[in-house]
Amino acid sequence: MNIIVIGDSWGVGEWPADDEIRTKAIIDYELIEHKGLAQYLEEAGHTVINLSKGAETNDYSLWQTELYLQRISKNIDVVYVFQTRFHADIDVNEYAINTTFRDLLSRYNTEFLLNLSTIAVRYGVKIKLIGGNSDVYTYPNLEIDFPGVSVVCQSFQNLLIHQNSEPDFPLFSGDLQTPNMNRKNSDELDKFVLSCKDFDYVLEYIDRAANRNIELGKLRELMWPDGWHPNRAGHKLLFDHLTKNDKSLIINNTPKD
Protein backbone atom coordinates (compact mmCIF):
# COMPACT_ATOMS: atom_id res chain seq x y z
CA MET A 1 0.00 0.00 0.00
CA ASN A 2 0.95 3.64 -0.45
CA ILE A 3 0.66 5.28 2.96
CA ILE A 4 0.99 8.76 4.44
CA VAL A 5 1.76 9.23 8.13
CA ILE A 6 1.16 12.74 9.44
CA GLY A 7 0.89 14.53 12.75
CA ASP A 8 3.02 16.41 15.23
CA SER A 9 6.09 15.15 17.11
CA TRP A 10 4.28 11.95 18.14
CA GLY A 11 4.12 10.91 14.50
CA VAL A 12 7.78 11.63 13.79
CA GLY A 13 9.38 8.68 15.59
CA GLU A 14 11.99 8.26 18.33
CA TRP A 15 13.30 11.68 19.35
CA PRO A 16 16.97 12.03 20.42
CA ALA A 17 17.86 12.86 24.02
CA ASP A 18 20.28 15.65 23.10
CA ASP A 19 18.53 19.04 23.19
CA GLU A 20 20.55 20.54 20.35
CA ILE A 21 20.01 17.58 18.02
CA ARG A 22 16.33 17.45 18.96
CA THR A 23 15.90 21.11 18.02
CA LYS A 24 17.59 20.53 14.66
CA ALA A 25 15.48 17.41 14.10
CA ILE A 26 12.31 19.53 14.00
CA ILE A 27 13.60 20.79 10.64
CA ASP A 28 15.78 17.86 9.53
CA TYR A 29 13.80 14.61 9.65
CA GLU A 30 16.94 12.60 8.80
CA LEU A 31 18.28 13.29 12.31
CA ILE A 32 15.52 11.05 13.68
CA GLU A 33 17.30 7.71 14.14
CA HIS A 34 14.15 5.58 14.17
CA LYS A 35 11.12 6.74 12.20
CA GLY A 36 8.57 5.02 14.45
CA LEU A 37 5.32 3.77 12.92
CA ALA A 38 6.38 4.91 9.43
CA GLN A 39 9.53 2.77 9.62
CA TYR A 40 7.65 -0.31 10.83
CA LEU A 41 5.14 0.09 7.99
CA GLU A 42 8.00 0.35 5.48
CA GLU A 43 9.65 -2.75 6.91
CA ALA A 44 6.32 -4.54 6.57
CA GLY A 45 6.42 -3.90 2.82
CA HIS A 46 4.60 -0.60 2.27
CA THR A 47 5.62 2.64 0.58
CA VAL A 48 5.43 5.33 3.25
CA ILE A 49 5.86 9.09 3.32
CA ASN A 50 6.02 10.65 6.79
CA LEU A 51 4.84 14.26 6.77
CA SER A 52 4.80 14.57 10.56
CA LYS A 53 6.55 17.57 12.03
CA GLY A 54 7.42 18.50 15.59
CA ALA A 55 5.35 21.20 17.33
CA GLU A 56 2.67 21.16 14.61
CA THR A 57 -1.12 21.22 14.88
CA ASN A 58 -4.19 19.39 13.61
CA ASP A 59 -4.71 22.20 11.11
CA TYR A 60 -1.24 21.43 9.74
CA SER A 61 -2.24 17.78 9.25
CA LEU A 62 -5.34 18.86 7.34
CA TRP A 63 -3.77 21.31 4.91
CA GLN A 64 -0.52 19.39 4.43
CA THR A 65 -2.38 16.15 3.66
CA GLU A 66 -4.60 17.87 1.10
CA LEU A 67 -1.66 19.73 -0.43
CA TYR A 68 0.29 16.49 -0.84
CA LEU A 69 -2.68 14.64 -2.32
CA GLN A 70 -3.21 17.47 -4.81
CA ARG A 71 0.36 17.35 -6.05
CA ILE A 72 1.24 13.67 -6.33
CA SER A 73 0.44 11.46 -9.29
CA LYS A 74 0.31 8.08 -7.53
CA ASN A 75 -2.69 6.91 -5.54
CA ILE A 76 -2.52 6.98 -1.76
CA ASP A 77 -4.41 4.17 -0.06
CA VAL A 78 -4.27 5.18 3.61
CA VAL A 79 -3.45 8.27 5.65
CA TYR A 80 -2.61 7.68 9.31
CA VAL A 81 -3.23 10.90 11.25
CA PHE A 82 -1.78 11.37 14.73
CA GLN A 83 -4.26 13.69 16.45
CA THR A 84 -2.67 16.32 18.63
CA ARG A 85 -3.74 18.97 21.14
CA PHE A 86 -6.77 21.00 20.11
CA HIS A 87 -6.13 24.42 21.54
CA ALA A 88 -3.35 25.58 19.22
CA ASP A 89 -5.89 25.70 16.37
CA ILE A 90 -8.90 27.41 17.85
CA ASP A 91 -10.08 30.96 18.27
CA VAL A 92 -11.29 30.60 21.85
CA ASN A 93 -13.70 33.54 21.58
CA GLU A 94 -15.35 31.97 18.55
CA TYR A 95 -15.74 28.53 20.11
CA ALA A 96 -16.48 29.43 23.70
CA ILE A 97 -19.57 31.62 23.42
CA ASN A 98 -22.27 30.38 25.83
CA THR A 99 -20.81 26.92 26.07
CA THR A 100 -19.18 24.46 28.42
CA PHE A 101 -15.71 23.00 28.21
CA ARG A 102 -17.19 19.69 27.04
CA ASP A 103 -19.16 21.49 24.33
CA LEU A 104 -16.03 23.28 23.19
CA LEU A 105 -14.21 19.93 22.87
CA SER A 106 -17.14 18.39 21.01
CA ARG A 107 -17.48 21.30 18.57
CA TYR A 108 -13.77 21.38 17.79
CA ASN A 109 -13.47 17.62 17.28
CA THR A 110 -16.62 17.45 15.16
CA GLU A 111 -15.21 20.12 12.86
CA PHE A 112 -11.87 18.29 12.67
CA LEU A 113 -13.58 15.01 11.73
CA LEU A 114 -15.73 16.77 9.11
CA ASN A 115 -12.62 18.26 7.51
CA LEU A 116 -10.87 14.88 7.50
CA SER A 117 -13.94 13.26 5.95
CA THR A 118 -14.05 15.91 3.21
CA ILE A 119 -10.45 15.10 2.28
CA ALA A 120 -11.09 11.34 2.41
CA VAL A 121 -14.08 11.55 0.07
CA ARG A 122 -12.52 14.10 -2.28
CA TYR A 123 -9.37 12.06 -2.88
CA GLY A 124 -10.72 8.56 -2.35
CA VAL A 125 -8.39 7.72 0.54
CA LYS A 126 -8.94 6.03 3.88
CA ILE A 127 -8.05 8.26 6.81
CA LYS A 128 -7.25 6.37 10.01
CA LEU A 129 -7.00 8.31 13.23
CA ILE A 130 -4.51 7.65 16.01
CA GLY A 131 -4.80 9.50 19.30
CA GLY A 132 -1.24 10.72 19.88
CA ASN A 133 -0.68 13.89 21.88
CA SER A 134 -4.48 13.95 22.15
CA ASP A 135 -6.99 11.15 22.44
CA VAL A 136 -9.52 10.87 19.60
CA TYR A 137 -13.05 12.10 20.23
CA THR A 138 -15.29 9.19 19.22
CA TYR A 139 -18.96 9.02 18.23
CA PRO A 140 -21.32 5.99 18.14
CA ASN A 141 -21.73 6.19 14.32
CA LEU A 142 -18.45 7.88 13.47
CA GLU A 143 -17.71 5.92 10.28
CA ILE A 144 -21.25 6.61 8.98
CA ASP A 145 -21.35 10.29 9.94
CA PHE A 146 -17.79 10.95 8.74
CA PRO A 147 -17.29 8.81 5.59
CA GLY A 148 -13.74 7.69 4.91
CA VAL A 149 -12.60 8.23 8.50
CA SER A 150 -12.07 5.55 11.14
CA VAL A 151 -10.40 5.38 14.53
CA VAL A 152 -7.70 2.71 14.73
CA CYS A 153 -6.22 3.75 18.08
CA GLN A 154 -8.25 6.09 20.25
CA SER A 155 -5.39 6.71 22.67
CA PHE A 156 -1.75 5.82 22.00
CA GLN A 157 -0.98 7.14 25.48
CA ASN A 158 -3.49 4.80 27.12
CA LEU A 159 -2.10 1.95 25.02
CA LEU A 160 1.39 2.68 26.34
CA ILE A 161 0.27 2.80 29.97
CA HIS A 162 -2.45 0.14 30.10
CA GLN A 163 -2.00 -1.87 26.85
CA ASN A 164 -5.53 -0.74 26.01
CA SER A 165 -6.29 1.91 23.40
CA GLU A 166 -9.70 2.89 24.79
CA PRO A 167 -9.42 5.24 27.80
CA ASP A 168 -12.12 5.46 30.47
CA PHE A 169 -11.79 9.25 30.41
CA PRO A 170 -10.51 10.61 27.07
CA LEU A 171 -8.03 13.47 27.30
CA PHE A 172 -7.39 15.90 24.49
CA SER A 173 -4.25 17.46 25.91
CA GLY A 174 -1.81 16.75 28.69
CA ASP A 175 -2.20 20.38 29.69
CA LEU A 176 -4.20 23.43 28.68
CA GLN A 177 -1.28 25.36 27.25
CA THR A 178 0.96 24.72 24.28
CA PRO A 179 3.95 26.47 22.68
CA ASN A 180 1.95 26.92 19.45
CA MET A 181 -0.56 29.29 21.05
CA ASN A 182 -0.10 33.02 20.81
CA ARG A 183 -0.20 34.90 24.10
CA LYS A 184 -3.61 36.48 23.51
CA ASN A 185 -5.33 33.19 22.69
CA SER A 186 -3.61 31.51 25.63
CA ASP A 187 -4.94 34.19 27.98
CA GLU A 188 -8.43 33.85 26.50
CA LEU A 189 -8.36 30.09 27.07
CA ASP A 190 -7.35 30.66 30.69
CA LYS A 191 -10.27 33.04 31.18
CA PHE A 192 -12.73 30.63 29.57
CA VAL A 193 -11.56 27.62 31.59
CA LEU A 194 -11.82 29.55 34.86
CA SER A 195 -15.33 30.77 34.10
CA CYS A 196 -16.90 27.87 32.19
CA LYS A 197 -20.10 26.33 33.48
CA ASP A 198 -18.66 22.83 33.97
CA PHE A 199 -15.60 23.85 35.98
CA ASP A 200 -15.83 20.66 38.09
CA TYR A 201 -15.31 18.67 34.89
CA VAL A 202 -12.32 20.87 34.02
CA LEU A 203 -10.76 20.20 37.43
CA GLU A 204 -11.18 16.45 36.94
CA TYR A 205 -9.77 16.76 33.42
CA ILE A 206 -6.67 18.62 34.63
CA ASP A 207 -6.15 16.16 37.47
CA ARG A 208 -6.42 13.13 35.20
CA ALA A 209 -4.13 14.74 32.60
CA ALA A 210 -1.49 15.41 35.25
CA ASN A 211 -1.70 11.83 36.52
CA ARG A 212 -1.39 10.46 33.00
CA ASN A 213 1.73 12.55 32.38
CA ILE A 214 3.24 11.11 35.56
CA GLU A 215 2.46 7.57 34.42
CA LEU A 216 3.97 8.19 30.99
CA GLY A 217 7.10 9.55 32.64
CA LYS A 218 7.59 6.24 34.43
CA LEU A 219 7.67 4.23 31.19
CA ARG A 220 11.40 4.38 30.56
CA GLU A 221 11.35 1.33 28.29
CA LEU A 222 8.68 2.93 26.07
CA MET A 223 9.33 6.68 26.41
CA TRP A 224 13.15 6.75 26.39
CA PRO A 225 15.35 8.63 25.52
CA ASP A 226 13.72 12.07 25.72
CA GLY A 227 10.90 11.15 28.12
CA TRP A 228 8.25 13.09 26.18
CA HIS A 229 7.65 10.90 23.15
CA PRO A 230 7.31 7.15 22.55
CA ASN A 231 10.52 5.51 21.35
CA ARG A 232 10.85 2.68 18.83
CA ALA A 233 9.54 0.18 21.40
CA GLY A 234 6.50 2.40 21.98
CA HIS A 235 5.87 2.69 18.25
CA LYS A 236 6.28 -1.08 17.89
CA LEU A 237 3.48 -1.46 20.46
CA LEU A 238 1.32 0.79 18.27
CA PHE A 239 2.27 -1.09 15.10
CA ASP A 240 1.40 -4.42 16.74
CA HIS A 241 -1.95 -2.97 17.84
CA LEU A 242 -2.71 -1.89 14.27
CA THR A 243 -1.68 -5.18 12.68
CA LYS A 244 -3.66 -7.16 15.24
CA ASN A 245 -6.79 -5.52 13.86
CA ASP A 246 -5.67 -5.30 10.21
CA LYS A 247 -3.71 -8.33 8.95
CA SER A 248 -3.35 -6.75 5.48
CA LEU A 249 -0.66 -4.46 6.94
CA ILE A 250 1.75 -7.40 7.08
CA ILE A 251 3.26 -8.07 3.66
CA ASN A 252 6.84 -8.93 4.58
CA ASN A 253 7.96 -10.73 7.70
CA THR A 254 7.43 -9.01 11.03
CA PRO A 255 9.47 -5.73 11.17
CA LYS A 256 12.54 -5.51 13.34
CA ASP A 257 12.15 -4.29 16.93
N, C-alpha and C positions, 0 to 999 in steps of 0.2 A: 504493500500500500504506500501511497504518497501521503505523508503526514506533516502537519504543522504543529509545533508546540509553541505556545505563547503565554506570557504572563509577566510577572515582576521577578524579583530575585529568587522566589521559590521555584520558578520554572527553569532557571538558568542551570542549576546543577550544584556541585559541591564547591562552596566558596573557600578560598584560602584563608589561613589564620592571620597572615601578615597584613596589617592595615594598609600599607602602601600598595601592595600587590592587589588587595581587594578593591581599593579605590580605582586603580587602573583597569581592573577587570570589568568594571561597569561599562567601560567603553570598548575594551578589547576582550571579546569573548574567548579568544584563543588562550588567555591566561587561566581559564577555568580548566583544571586538570581533568575532572570527570564531569561529563555533561548531563549527568542525572538521567531522568526518564528518557530524554531524547537519545542518549547513548545506548540505553538498554533496548529501545525500539529499533535502533540501527543494527545492533548486534543480533536482534531477532529476525532481521532480514528486510526491514522496511527502509524506504528513502525518507529522511527526516530533515526538515529545516527548523531550527530553533530560533524564534524571533523574540524570545523572552529577554527582558532587560531590567537590570537592577533599579529599584526606586521608581518603577513605573506604575501606572494606574490601570483600572479596568477600561477607561476610555482609550488608553493607548492600545490595549488588546483589540478593541473594536475597530479603530481606524487603521491600525497596522495590518490586521488580518484582511480587511477589505481591500486595502491598497495592494497588498501582495497578490490577492486573488485576481485583481483587475489586471495586473501586469504580467503574470506568468502564462505560459502557453499550455503547460501540462495540467492535467486534472489533479486536484487534491481530493483525497477520499475522506480524511478525518482531520479536524482541528481540535487538539486538546488545549483547553483554556484553563490556566491556573487563576482562579478568582482571587482578587486581593482586596485590601481594605477599601471601604466605600467612600470614606469622607474626604478623600483627596479630589474626588470628581464633582462633588455637589455644591450648588449654591444653597447654603443652609437657609437663607431667607426665603428662597423659592419653595423649598421642600417642607419647611417647618411651620407653615402658617396653619394655625388651629389644628394641630395634630399632636400625636404622642410619639415617643421615641420608636415604639414598635411600628406605628404607621409610617414613619419616615423610612425605616428599614425596608418595609414591605413595598413602598412606592419606588424606592431606588432600585431594589432588586427586580421588581416587575419590569421596570423600564430597561434594565440591563438585559434581562432575558428576551424581551421583545426585540431589542436591537440585535442580539445574537441570532434570534430566529429569522429576522429579516435577511441577514447575511447568509445563513444556512440555506434558505429557500432560493435566494437570488442566484447563488453560485452552485447550488446542488451539492453541498458538502454536509457531512455530519459534524456537528459541534458537540464535543463531550466535555462537560464541566468537571473540574477538580477543585475542591475547596483547599486552597493553599494558605496564604496569609489571611484568608477569610473563609469561613465555612460557606457552603452554598445554601441559598434560601430555596427550599423545596416547596412544591405545591402538589396536591393529590393527583391532578391530571396534567402535570407539567409537559409531558411529551405530546399531549393533544393540544393544549393551549399554546404551546411554543414549538411549532413544527421544526424538526431538524435538530432540536436541542435535547440532550439527555444528561443526567448526572451520573457519572461513573465513580466518583468518590466525593461524598458530601463534605468530608473533613479529613484532609491529610493529617492534620495535627492530632485529631482524635485517633486516627489509625496508628500513628506513631506511639501514642501513649497507651492506648487500650487495645490495639490490634482490631479495632472496630471503626468503620468509617462513618457510622451514623451516631452523632452526639445526642445526648439527652437534652442539651441546652445549646443550640447553635450559637456561635459567636462570629461576628463579622469584622472583628478587629481585636488584636490583643490589647489595644488601648484606644483612646478617643482623640489621639493626636497623631500626626504623621509628618515627616519632613517635606512632603509634597504640598502641604497646605500653605497658602499665604497667610500672613499674620491676621488680616481682617477676617477671613473665613474661619480661622481657628478660634478667634475670639467670639465670633457669632455662634459657633458650635458649642463653646463653653456656656454661653448665655442660655442657649436653647436647652441643653442638657440639665442645667440647674433649675430651669423653670418649667420643664415639660410635665404634663399631667400624670405620667406614669413613672415618677421619679424613683419609686420603690423598685420597679423593674430595672431601671438604670443602675441602681446600687447593686442589685444582684448580678447584673451583667458585668459591671466593673470588677466585682469580687471574683466571679467565676473566670473572667479573663486573666486576672492577676494570678489565680491559682493555676490556670493552664500554663501560663508562661513559666511558672516555677517548675511544674512537672516536665515541660519540654527541656528546661535547663539541666535537669537531672539525667537526660538521655544521652550520655557521652558517646555511646556506641552508635547512636543514630543522628546526633546533632553536631558531632565533631567535624572539622576543627574550629569553626568560628563560633559555635554555640547558638547561632541565630537562625541557621538554615539546615535542613536535612542534608546529610552527606550521601555518599554513594550507597551506603547500607540502607539509609532511609528511603532513597529513591528506588532501591531494589524492592523494598517492602511495598511501595506503591505499584511498581511494575508487576509484582506477583499478584497483588490485589486485582489489577486490571486484567491480567491474563487468566486468572481464576474464573472471571466472569465473561471472558471473551477469548476462546481458544484460538480464534483466527489470527490473533496477534503473534502467535508462535509460528514462524516459518522455518527458521534455522533452529539449531539446538539451543538450549537454555543459555541466555547471555551470561557472561562472566560476572562474578560478584565484584 
